[in-house]
Amino acid sequence: IPASVTSIGTGMFSDCSNLETVTFAEDSQLTGSIGYNSFYNCTSLTSINIPAGVTSIGLQAFDGCSALKTVNFAENSQLATIGYGAFRDCTSLTNIEIPASVTSIEGLAFYVCTSLNSVTINSSEIYADGNSGDLLYYAKEVRVLTSCMNGATNSYLDSNFTQTAIDGEYTVFTRK
């Protein structure tokens, strides 16, 4: 996607079942939101690198991308919000690293991400609505930047996890 593209609108690539890769120009000017249903049901999409200027991933933006295995956020990411159902039903997603800039994860954002093994949280300011527990529902390991350990982050860690190690700057929890 050329650097001159500044937004990805509603349903832009929705149901493009043969779309396997999306590459943003290195100097991408994409800012604001990856819109509602932008990549909905792109069942062949395997990875996505989110440019630094993106501030929100919209409602169901990647919902149904069943082959999506890797989501990377650019260094110095400005992402603040992961929208409702944004990565729902991404059954091949194995790991996710939440950038420090994220302040809100909306309901069902990672619902039915059944292959999710590891979640890394780099933000101490995450607000999660009542349906956001799915972020960790399938996770086997959670790594939290130790300096971010506070009430907001701890709300994700319920009685199903045990602190097992401190690995460098991260506190590691594993599912019981």
PyMOL commands that set and color helices and strands:
alter all, ss='L'
color gray80, all
select helices_A, chain A and resi 134-137+146-148+151-154
alter helices_A, ss='H'
color red, helices_A
select strands_A, chain A and resi 32-34+47-50+54-57+70-73+81-82+95-98+104-105+118-121+127-128+141-145+161-167+170-175
alter strands_A, ss='S'
color yellow, strands_A
deselect
rebuild
show_as cartoon
